[in-house]
Amino acid sequence: MGPTKFAILSTCNSGQPLMLRSRKLTHDAYTVGWVAVLHCELNASRLLLDEKHEPLQSGENDDNSYLLGRMGAHNVVITFPGSGTYGTNAAAQVVTNMVRTFRNIRFGLLVGVGGGAPRPPNSKDATKDIRLGDIIVSDPKGKHGGVLQYDMGKWGNDQDFSIESHLNKPPGILLKAMQLLRSDHDFGEGEMNQYIQQVTVKASKRTQFREYLFPGRDQDQLFKANRQHSGEDDCSDCRATGLTEKRLDRDSDEPAVHYGLIASANAVMRSAQRRNELRDKWNVSCFEMEAAGLMDNFPCVVIRGICDYSDDHKNKVWQPYAAVAAAAYAKDLLRIIQATEVTAIPPAVEDLPGRGRAVSQDPPSPVPTVFGYAGFVRLDILNRLSDADLRRLKIRIPQVLAELARDVNWSNWHRVIDNLNSEFHLGLLSSDKGEYEGRNWREWKAIHNSASESDYARTVAFRNRMGQWCNNNKYQAGCGVIWLTFVLELHDVLQEYKPHVR
């Protein structure tokens, strides 16, 4: 007897299994893209599917993995990168491939966990505080579209960094739905908490899903910003010191939903002092690592369940439940949106450059190039190095970063970069101030003229950032930051394109 076409998803009140047919649809049947990065985010999303569909073939050179299904009236594509793949660039590549394989996707949801940026405890309303398990939704504030890229900007001097982030806001269909859902929640309506309860029932029956249950308020401690982690695996010693913020008890363990600015960058925020600086200056509510790579080329909203407080007391206890909370809000948001509204807006693929072809995560040939703020890394040069040299280079880069961090004087940067280039015969980038614009601008133009369509967005971003830096700084300030970013970029390239070298 062959495999059944039915899958047991839940049980009805009588205890009899409720069986839903596993269907196979076409690529064009899917109109909503859903991005999950962590394993717990994928599981949380899957637990809330009303129907799971059979897989479809990916497009040419599409390396993504997909989970297909239905939530309410919407057919949803859940995409997730490989294990250990994080950051804005990886997220952008995943979404680009997704909308080229599923060309009828209209908008997306970036759903998962993030670090909170709590304010001093509210003495009157505990729901105004950001607590673990709460949900942050990206919402336009002032001149920002809901996401702040806090590693994008310029240096006025070696200590003064000015953030210059201008990312798109979510599309109108999502902003309208967010407003209606916010009103539903104000009146105690909506389905979010029921969705969380559904997961609770499922998780209670399966041992491997127990970690997706609510961890308990005794596991939620907000430490004062000046209290560093003691170094133990847990925070029992930290709690013993009594240096925690005093907060009002909530009447319910149901998560609160906060709408605000989400800070995004290619780095994990785990400094309470830096967290508070950005919170106070930019009014951010959450930190994460993917959204900045999506907002300008993918119509979406960011939904984050709070799993830590962006300090050095981080642990993963709250991640699974926070992922469930975020997924429950996302499903509730889809409930608000009518299927006819979705098909009335243009496909997301039309917002992408070079939209006619699926793209590969492999670097283009014949001369692969990775563009970034500091310049570019020619991968053909790295390919000439032996694995032994690449291993040595991976060891040397942290040493170089440590040396640069000890002295921001220009002469030291000039010497260290020259030594790195000559040590490995890289010839990657001139470290002479006088040659900076001329040499790199000429080489960039030459590469840009022969770049494939898949590199278009990165080349435009590089051109804009390079031009802004050259025009605003006149080589007089921020040189150290340029070279620091360059070395960090070299490190990232080695990790991404030479992963076999350990």
C-alpha positions, 0 to 999 in steps of 0.5 A: 500500500502506497503512502497516504495523501492525508496528514493528521494535523490536529484532533477535534473535540471528540478526540478523532483525528482531523485530516487535511489533504496534502495538495500540490499547487502551482508556483503561481498559486502562492502570493505571500512570502514568509522568511524564517532564519533560525530553526525554531522560527521555521518550526514555529511557522510550520506549527501554525500552518492550516494546511501543508502542501507538497513541494515544488521544483525550485527555479534555476540556480535557486538554492533556497529551501521552501515549505509550502502551505496555507494560512487562512485564505492565503497560500504561503511560501516559507523560505529559510537559508541554510544553517548558520547563514545570517545577515542582511546580504544573505537575507536579500539573496534568499528573498531574491531567489524566492520571488523569482521562483514564486513569481506571483508573491505580492508581499512578504513577512520577515518573522522570527526573534530579535533582541529588545531595547527596553526602556525604564520600567513603566510605573503605571502600565506593565504592558508598555514595558518590553518583556521577553515574549513580546512582539515588535512590529516594524512601524514607520516613525518620522523619516524612517520606514520602520527599519533603521540600518544602524551600521550605515552612515558616515564618520565626522571624525574617528569617534563621531558616527552619523547614521544615515539610513533611508529604507522603504516602509511596508507596503500600504496593504500591510500598513492598513492591516496592521492598523486594523489588527492593532484596533482588534487587539485594543478591544481584546479581539483578534486570533493571535492568542488563540494561535499561541494556544494551539501551538501550546496544545501541540507542543504539550503532546510532543517532547521535542516541542516542549521548549516552544511552551511559555518559559515562565516569568521567573525566567524573565530578568532585566538587568541594569545596564551597568551589570555585566554577565558573570560568565556562568552558563546561566544568570543565577549569579547575576540575579543573586546580586539584586541588580535587576530592574523592578517592574510591575507584574502583568495581569496575564502572560499573553504577549504585548504587541509594540509598534516601533523602529527596528534596528538592523545590522550585520552584527549581534547587539549584546551591549546594554550601554550601546543598546541604550544609546541607540534606543535613546537617540533613535527610539528603536525598540528591537535589534536584529540582523536581516531586515536592512537587506530586504526593505528597499527591494522587497515589500514586507513588514518585520515581526520579531518576538523578543527573546533577550534584551540585547545585552551580554545576559543573552541565552536561548531559553526564550527563542522558541516561544518568542518565535511562536509569538511572532508567527502567531501575530503574522498569521493574525495579520494575514487573517485581516487581509482579503485574498482579493486585496492581495491579487490587486497589487503587483508581484514583488518580483517587479521591484527587483533588478534583473528580474527575468532570471533566478539567481544563484548564491554562487558568485558570478563568473568569470571574475566574481566580485563582492562589493561593500562599503570599503571597496571590493574583494576580487575573488579571483585573487583569493582563488589563487591562494592555497588552502594553507594560505587561506587558513593563515589569512583567516587566523591573521585577520582577527590579529589585524583587527586587534592591532587596528583597534589599539590605534586609530592613527592613520599612519598605523592603519596605512602600515597594517593594511600594507603589511596585510596586502604584502604578506599574502601578495593580495594587491586587493586595495591601495592603502594610499589616501591619494589613490583611494578614489581614483584607483578604486573608482576606475576599477569599479567602473570597469567591473560594473560595465561587465557585471551580471544583472544579479550584481546590479543592486550591489554595484549601485549600493557600492557606487552610492556609498563610495560617492557619498564617502568621497564627497563628504569626507575628502579623505580627512576623516573616517579613514580608519573606519574605511579600512576596518570595514574593508578587513571585516569585509575580507573576513566575511568573504572568506567565511562565505565563499571559502567555507571549506577552509577551516 
